Amino acid sequence: MQHFDVVVVGAGQAGAQLAISLREKGFAGTLALLGDEPDLPYERPPLSKAYLSGEVDQASLALRPAAFWADHHVALLLGERATAIDPAGHALRCESGRVLNYGSLAWTAGGRARELECPGAQLAGVHVVRTRAHVDALRDACAGARRAVIIGGGYIGLETAAVLAKAGCEVVVLEAAERVLARVTSPAVSAFFETEHRKHGVQVRTGCSVVALAGDDRVREVVLSDGTCVPADLVIVGIGLVPEVDVLRMAGARCGNGVEVDGRCRTTLPDVYAAGDCASHVNRFASGARVRLESVQNANDQARVAAANLAGVPTEYSAVPWFWSQQYDLKLQTVGLLAGHDEAVQRGSPGSRSFSVVYLRGGQVVALDCINAPRDFVLGKKLVTVGAQAGAADLADPAHDLAKIAARLA
């Protein structure tokens, strides 16, 4: 049995940042970073973009070289999966049988790709995009495939569609909602991206429900609820993330959509913290509602907060949320949370392929979607952070620089 002052479970973005931040804060205790993949901690966002396309290699994904972890006395326990926690005994059990005693535990295990629950879901040729190994398998499959069906029109689905379409694959995107990106953006932005994908030869079908996958030795068709069969050489499922919190729930932690944490990233278990994709927290940019955010920004910022508190520096999480997506030559940057907005103001023309949508609630700027408009994103972040009041006419006029509104707040 090994003892560490802090054990971090999950070697992704949040876990790596938490370990890095602990050392930056001067934490000198023993520290272990445990991950269920064999890889060094690596970036996930490129998986559905530059890594899938082959523009970057595996080495480029690494968040830090191997020597960094050794130099900073972080014990990397890779290929280990946590299976149980004894909160009273401060002990963590792994699938391999290894048991670790901890002073404090930080849970940054993220989540797993949600799987289809229909006949044929386990056929060969069905892929998800979550880990490097998943994408390696998908790249190998793409080499001999002509027709790809992507189930889910969210970020992962559309990013993957863009890469495969550029590679010459026939791509069909199937989305159950009435528009793509329905959970994260407005109808105007959804319509823009649907149009762009169709221009690149992608078939985008919305409002359709998958009831089965059909095939013999592997998937051959996707069967829809109206009886339509869509031919497929391979299928990519991008229907969301399941937070990896079962171990915490079994140990008695309060869990809903993720493990619940307070403003200092503490769970309801003694000396157990959580950060990143798996953590449900009260967010001031969601009008004080409890949310779970899947983004690099949230993973990094929550990890820094957890690390500060573990290092004895009381710190509350209050970062403004932001997200991004790359599809073709389009960069979508989002700041804030648009849920509950009552007005959407468009700046610029979608026809120019550079425009923004500003979301207001009671005249207050709560979020922006910026497509190839980095200046709007940078200035909009300030407006969202301070909850600026702004007139729709000023916001709608691209000639009226957001800097003028921001300057009034300085």
C-alpha positions as CSV (number, residue, x, y, z in Angstrom):
1,M,0.0,0.0,0.0
2,Q,1.3,3.4,-1.0
3,H,0.6,6.7,0.6
4,F,0.5,10.1,-1.1
5,D,-0.4,13.5,0.4
6,V,-2.5,14.2,-2.8
7,V,-3.8,11.7,-5.3
8,V,-5.3,13.1,-8.5
9,V,-7.6,10.6,-10.3
10,G,-7.8,11.4,-14.0
11,A,-4.8,12.4,-16.1
12,G,-6.5,14.6,-18.6
13,Q,-6.6,18.4,-18.9
14,A,-8.0,19.1,-15.4
15,G,-5.8,16.5,-13.7
16,A,-2.6,17.6,-15.3
17,Q,-3.4,21.3,-14.6
18,L,-4.2,20.5,-11.0
19,A,-0.9,18.7,-10.5
20,I,1.0,21.5,-12.3
21,S,-0.8,24.2,-10.2
22,L,-0.1,22.4,-6.9
23,R,3.6,22.6,-7.6
24,E,3.4,26.2,-8.8
25,K,1.6,27.0,-5.5
26,G,4.6,25.6,-3.6
27,F,3.0,22.4,-2.5
28,A,5.9,20.1,-1.5
29,G,4.0,17.0,-0.4
30,T,3.9,13.7,-2.3
31,L,1.7,13.8,-5.3
32,A,0.4,11.1,-7.7
33,L,-1.5,11.5,-11.0
34,L,-3.5,8.4,-11.9
35,G,-5.0,7.8,-15.3
36,D,-6.7,4.9,-17.0
37,E,-4.9,5.4,-20.4
38,P,-1.3,4.4,-20.9
39,D,-0.4,7.8,-22.5
40,L,1.2,10.8,-20.9
41,P,-1.4,13.5,-20.1
42,Y,-2.4,15.0,-23.4
43,E,-4.8,17.5,-25.0
44,R,-8.2,16.2,-26.2
45,P,-9.5,19.1,-28.4
46,P,-7.2,18.3,-31.3
47,L,-8.5,14.7,-31.5
48,S,-11.6,15.6,-33.6
49,K,-9.6,18.2,-35.6
50,A,-5.9,18.3,-36.3
51,Y,-5.1,14.8,-34.9
52,L,-7.9,13.1,-36.9
53,S,-6.7,14.8,-40.0
54,G,-3.1,13.9,-39.5
55,E,-1.9,17.4,-39.2
56,V,-0.4,16.8,-35.7
57,D,1.1,13.6,-34.3
58,Q,0.8,11.9,-31.0
59,A,3.9,13.5,-29.5
60,S,2.4,17.0,-30.2
61,L,-0.6,16.2,-28.1
62,A,1.4,15.8,-24.8
63,L,0.7,18.5,-22.3
64,R,4.2,18.2,-20.9
65,P,7.2,15.9,-21.7
66,A,7.9,12.9,-19.5
67,A,10.8,14.7,-17.9
68,F,8.6,17.4,-16.6
69,W,6.6,15.1,-14.4
70,A,9.8,13.5,-13.0
71,D,11.4,16.9,-12.4
72,H,8.4,18.1,-10.5
73,H,8.1,14.8,-8.5
74,V,4.7,13.8,-9.8
75,A,4.3,10.1,-9.7
76,L,2.5,9.1,-12.9
77,L,0.4,6.0,-12.4
78,L,-0.8,5.3,-15.9
79,G,-3.0,2.5,-17.1
80,E,-4.7,2.3,-13.7
81,R,-8.4,2.6,-13.2
82,A,-9.9,3.7,-9.9
83,T,-12.8,1.4,-8.8
84,A,-13.6,2.3,-5.2
85,I,-13.0,4.9,-2.5
86,D,-13.1,4.4,1.3
87,P,-13.7,7.9,2.5
88,A,-13.3,7.1,6.2
89,G,-10.0,5.3,5.6
90,H,-8.8,7.8,2.9
91,A,-8.1,4.9,0.6
92,L,-8.4,4.4,-3.2
93,R,-8.6,1.0,-4.8
94,C,-7.7,0.4,-8.4
95,E,-8.8,-2.3,-10.8
96,S,-5.4,-3.8,-10.7
97,G,-5.7,-4.4,-7.0
98,R,-3.4,-1.5,-6.1
99,V,-4.5,0.5,-3.0
100,L,-3.4,4.0,-2.4
101,N,-3.8,6.0,0.8
102,Y,-4.3,9.7,0.4
103,G,-4.4,12.8,2.5
104,S,-6.6,14.5,0.0
105,L,-8.1,13.2,-3.3
106,A,-8.8,15.2,-6.4
107,W,-11.3,13.6,-8.8
108,T,-10.7,14.8,-12.4
109,A,-11.8,11.7,-14.3
110,G,-13.9,13.6,-16.9
111,G,-16.3,11.3,-18.7
112,R,-16.8,8.6,-21.3
113,A,-18.5,8.9,-24.6
114,R,-22.2,8.2,-24.5
115,E,-23.1,5.0,-26.4
116,L,-26.1,4.3,-28.6
117,E,-28.7,2.1,-26.9
118,C,-30.2,0.4,-29.9
119,P,-29.9,-2.9,-31.7
120,G,-26.6,-3.2,-33.5
121,A,-24.8,-0.6,-31.4
122,Q,-22.0,-3.0,-30.7
123,L,-21.3,-3.9,-34.3
124,A,-17.8,-3.5,-35.7
125,G,-17.3,-0.3,-37.5
126,V,-19.0,1.9,-34.8
127,H,-16.7,4.5,-33.4
128,V,-16.6,7.3,-30.8
129,V,-14.2,10.2,-30.4
130,R,-13.0,10.6,-26.9
131,T,-9.5,9.2,-26.5
132,R,-6.4,9.0,-28.7
133,A,-6.9,5.3,-29.1
134,H,-10.5,5.9,-30.3
135,V,-9.2,8.3,-33.0
136,D,-6.4,6.0,-34.0
137,A,-9.0,3.3,-34.6
138,L,-11.2,5.7,-36.6
139,R,-8.3,6.9,-38.7
140,D,-7.5,3.3,-39.6
141,A,-11.1,2.7,-40.5
142,C,-11.3,5.8,-42.6
143,A,-8.6,4.5,-44.9
144,G,-10.9,2.0,-46.4
145,A,-14.2,3.8,-46.0
146,R,-16.2,5.7,-48.6
147,R,-19.4,6.5,-46.7
148,A,-19.4,7.7,-43.1
149,V,-22.5,8.3,-41.0
150,I,-22.2,10.6,-38.0
151,I,-24.9,10.4,-35.3
152,G,-25.1,13.6,-33.4
153,G,-24.8,17.2,-34.7
154,G,-22.9,18.7,-31.8
155,Y,-19.3,20.0,-31.7
156,I,-17.7,16.5,-32.0
157,G,-20.0,15.4,-34.8
158,L,-19.6,18.5,-36.9
159,E,-15.8,18.8,-36.3
160,T,-15.4,15.1,-37.4
161,A,-17.7,15.7,-40.4
162,A,-15.5,18.6,-41.5
163,V,-12.3,16.5,-41.3
164,L,-13.8,13.5,-43.1
165,A,-15.5,15.7,-45.8
166,K,-12.2,17.4,-46.6
167,A,-10.6,13.9,-46.9
168,G,-13.1,13.0,-49.6
169,C,-15.4,10.9,-47.7
170,E,-19.2,10.9,-48.3
171,V,-20.6,12.1,-45.0
172,V,-24.1,12.1,-43.5
173,V,-24.8,13.8,-40.2
174,L,-28.0,12.7,-38.4
175,E,-29.3,14.9,-35.6
176,A,-32.3,14.1,-33.5
177,A,-33.1,17.7,-32.7
178,E,-34.6,20.1,-35.3
179,R,-31.2,21.8,-35.8
180,V,-27.5,21.1,-35.2
181,L,-25.8,22.6,-32.1
182,A,-29.2,23.0,-30.6
183,R,-28.0,22.8,-27.0
184,V,-25.3,25.4,-27.3
185,T,-26.3,28.1,-29.8
186,S,-29.1,30.0,-31.5
187,P,-31.1,29.0,-34.6
188,A,-29.2,31.6,-36.7
189,V,-25.8,30.1,-35.9
190,S,-27.1,26.5,-36.3
191,A,-28.5,27.5,-39.8
192,F,-25.1,29.0,-40.7
193,F,-23.2,25.8,-39.9
194,E,-25.7,23.6,-41.5
195,T,-25.3,25.6,-44.7
196,E,-21.6,25.5,-44.6
197,H,-21.5,21.8,-44.2
198,R,-23.9,21.3,-47.1
199,K,-21.6,23.5,-49.2
200,H,-18.8,21.0,-48.5
201,G,-20.9,18.1,-49.6
202,V,-22.1,16.9,-46.2
203,Q,-25.7,15.7,-46.0
204,V,-27.2,17.2,-42.8
205,R,-30.5,15.5,-41.7
206,T,-32.2,16.9,-38.6
207,G,-35.2,15.8,-36.7
208,C,-34.4,12.1,-37.3
209,S,-34.2,9.3,-34.8
210,V,-31.9,6.3,-35.1
211,V,-33.6,3.0,-34.1
212,A,-31.0,0.5,-35.1
213,L,-27.7,-0.2,-36.8
214,A,-27.8,-3.1,-39.3
215,G,-25.1,-5.3,-40.7
216,D,-23.5,-8.7,-40.8
217,D,-19.9,-8.9,-39.7
218,R,-19.9,-5.1,-39.3
219,V,-22.2,-2.1,-39.6
220,R,-23.7,-1.6,-43.1
221,E,-26.7,0.6,-42.5
222,V,-28.2,3.1,-40.0
223,V,-32.0,2.5,-39.7
224,L,-34.2,5.6,-38.9
225,S,-37.6,5.7,-37.2
226,D,-39.3,6.4,-40.5
227,G,-37.9,3.2,-42.0
228,T,-35.2,5.0,-44.0
229,C,-31.9,3.1,-44.2
230,V,-28.7,5.1,-44.6
231,P,-25.8,3.1,-46.0
232,A,-22.6,3.3,-44.0
233,D,-19.1,1.9,-44.2
234,L,-18.5,3.3,-40.7
235,V,-20.5,5.1,-38.0
236,I,-19.3,7.7,-35.6
237,V,-21.4,8.3,-32.5
238,G,-21.2,11.8,-31.0
239,I,-24.2,12.1,-28.7
240,G,-22.6,13.5,-25.6
241,L,-20.6,12.6,-22.5
242,V,-21.4,10.6,-19.4
243,P,-19.6,12.0,-16.4
244,E,-17.3,9.5,-14.8
245,V,-18.6,9.7,-11.2
246,D,-19.9,6.2,-10.4
247,V,-17.1,5.5,-8.0
248,L,-17.8,8.8,-6.1
249,R,-21.5,8.0,-6.0
250,M,-20.9,4.6,-4.5
251,A,-18.7,6.2,-1.9
252,G,-21.5,8.5,-0.9
253,A,-20.8,11.7,-2.7
254,R,-23.7,13.8,-3.8
255,C,-24.1,13.4,-7.5
256,G,-26.6,14.5,-10.1
257,N,-25.4,15.5,-13.5
258,G,-21.9,15.0,-12.4
259,V,-20.4,15.2,-8.9
260,E,-21.6,18.2,-7.0
261,V,-18.9,20.6,-5.7
262,D,-19.0,23.9,-3.9
263,G,-17.2,27.1,-4.9
264,R,-13.9,25.7,-3.7
265,C,-14.3,22.5,-5.7
266,R,-15.0,20.4,-2.6
267,T,-17.3,17.4,-2.9
268,T,-19.5,16.2,-0.1
269,L,-16.9,13.6,0.8
270,P,-14.2,14.6,3.4
271,D,-10.9,15.8,1.7
272,V,-12.2,14.9,-1.8
273,Y,-12.2,17.6,-4.5
274,A,-13.4,17.5,-8.1
275,A,-12.8,19.6,-11.2
276,G,-13.4,19.5,-15.0
277,D,-16.0,17.8,-17.2
278,C,-17.3,15.6,-14.3
279,A,-17.9,18.5,-11.8
280,S,-21.3,20.1,-11.3
281,H,-21.0,23.5,-9.8
282,V,-23.1,26.7,-9.2
283,N,-22.1,29.2,-11.8
284,R,-22.8,32.9,-11.6
285,F,-23.0,33.1,-15.4
286,A,-25.9,30.6,-15.3
287,S,-27.9,32.9,-13.0
288,G,-26.7,30.8,-10.1
289,A,-27.9,27.5,-11.5
290,R,-25.8,24.3,-11.1
291,V,-24.1,23.4,-14.4
292,R,-21.5,21.0,-15.7
293,L,-19.2,22.5,-18.3
294,E,-17.2,20.5,-20.8
295,S,-14.4,22.8,-21.9
296,V,-10.7,23.3,-21.6
297,Q,-11.3,26.6,-19.9
298,N,-13.4,25.1,-17.2
299,A,-11.0,22.2,-16.7
300,N,-8.0,24.5,-16.3
301,D,-9.7,27.1,-14.1
302,Q,-11.4,24.7,-11.8
303,A,-8.2,22.7,-11.5
304,R,-6.4,25.9,-10.4
305,V,-9.0,26.6,-7.8
306,A,-8.9,23.1,-6.4
307,A,-5.1,23.3,-6.3
308,A,-5.1,26.6,-4.5
309,N,-7.4,25.2,-1.8
310,L,-5.4,22.0,-1.5
311,A,-2.3,24.2,-1.0
312,G,-4.1,26.1,1.8
313,V,-5.1,29.2,-0.1
314,P,-8.9,29.7,0.1
315,T,-10.1,30.4,-3.4
316,E,-13.5,30.5,-5.1
317,Y,-14.3,29.6,-8.7
318,S,-15.7,32.5,-10.7
319,A,-14.2,32.3,-14.2
320,V,-16.3,33.3,-17.2
321,P,-17.0,30.2,-19.4
322,W,-15.7,30.1,-23.0
323,F,-15.6,27.4,-25.7
324,W,-14.4,27.0,-29.2
325,S,-14.8,24.9,-32.3
326,Q,-12.9,24.6,-35.6
327,Q,-14.8,23.5,-38.7
328,Y,-13.2,23.9,-42.1
329,D,-11.8,27.5,-42.0
330,L,-14.4,28.6,-39.5
331,K,-13.5,29.3,-35.9
332,L,-16.5,29.5,-33.6
333,Q,-15.6,31.2,-30.2
334,T,-18.3,31.4,-27.6
335,V,-18.1,33.3,-24.3
336,G,-20.7,33.1,-21.5
337,L,-23.8,30.9,-21.2
338,L,-26.8,31.8,-23.4
339,A,-29.5,29.8,-21.5
340,G,-32.3,32.0,-20.5
341,H,-31.5,34.8,-23.0
342,D,-34.5,36.8,-24.2
343,E,-32.8,38.6,-27.2
344,A,-30.3,37.7,-29.8
345,V,-28.6,40.5,-31.7
346,Q,-26.6,39.7,-34.9
347,R,-23.5,41.7,-35.7
348,G,-22.4,41.4,-39.4
349,S,-23.6,39.2,-42.1
350,P,-23.3,35.4,-42.2
351,G,-22.7,35.7,-45.9
352,S,-19.3,37.3,-45.1
353,R,-18.4,34.3,-43.0
354,S,-17.3,36.6,-40.2
355,F,-20.1,37.7,-37.8
356,S,-21.2,37.5,-34.2
357,V,-24.4,36.9,-32.3
358,V,-24.8,38.7,-28.9
359,Y,-27.2,37.3,-26.4
360,L,-29.0,39.5,-23.9
361,R,-31.1,38.9,-20.8
362,G,-33.0,42.0,-19.6
363,G,-30.6,44.2,-21.7
364,Q,-27.6,42.6,-20.1
365,V,-24.9,40.9,-22.2
366,V,-24.8,37.2,-21.1
367,A,-23.0,35.5,-24.1
368,L,-21.6,35.9,-27.6
369,D,-21.1,33.5,-30.4
370,C,-18.2,34.8,-32.7
371,I,-17.5,33.2,-36.0
372,N,-14.2,34.3,-37.5
373,A,-14.5,37.4,-35.3
374,P,-11.8,37.2,-32.7
375,R,-11.9,40.9,-31.8
376,D,-15.6,40.5,-30.9
377,F,-14.7,37.5,-28.8
378,V,-12.0,39.3,-26.8
379,L,-14.0,42.4,-26.2
380,G,-17.2,40.5,-25.6
381,K,-15.6,38.5,-22.8
382,K,-15.2,41.7,-20.9
383,L,-18.9,42.6,-21.5
384,V,-20.0,39.2,-20.2
385,T,-17.7,39.2,-17.2
386,V,-19.0,42.5,-15.9
387,G,-22.6,41.9,-17.0
388,A,-22.7,45.0,-19.2
389,Q,-26.0,46.7,-20.2
390,A,-25.9,47.4,-23.9
391,G,-28.4,48.6,-26.5
392,A,-29.4,46.3,-29.3
393,A,-28.8,49.0,-31.9
394,D,-25.2,49.6,-30.9
395,L,-24.5,45.9,-30.7
396,A,-26.0,45.2,-34.1
397,D,-23.9,47.8,-36.0
398,P,-20.5,46.3,-36.9
399,A,-19.2,49.9,-37.3
400,H,-19.9,50.4,-33.6
401,D,-16.9,48.8,-32.1
402,L,-17.5,46.8,-29.0
403,A,-14.4,48.5,-27.6
404,K,-16.4,51.6,-27.2
405,I,-18.9,49.8,-25.0
406,A,-16.1,48.1,-23.1
407,A,-14.3,51.5,-22.6
408,R,-17.4,52.9,-20.8
409,L,-17.0,50.2,-18.3
410,A,-13.3,50.8,-17.6
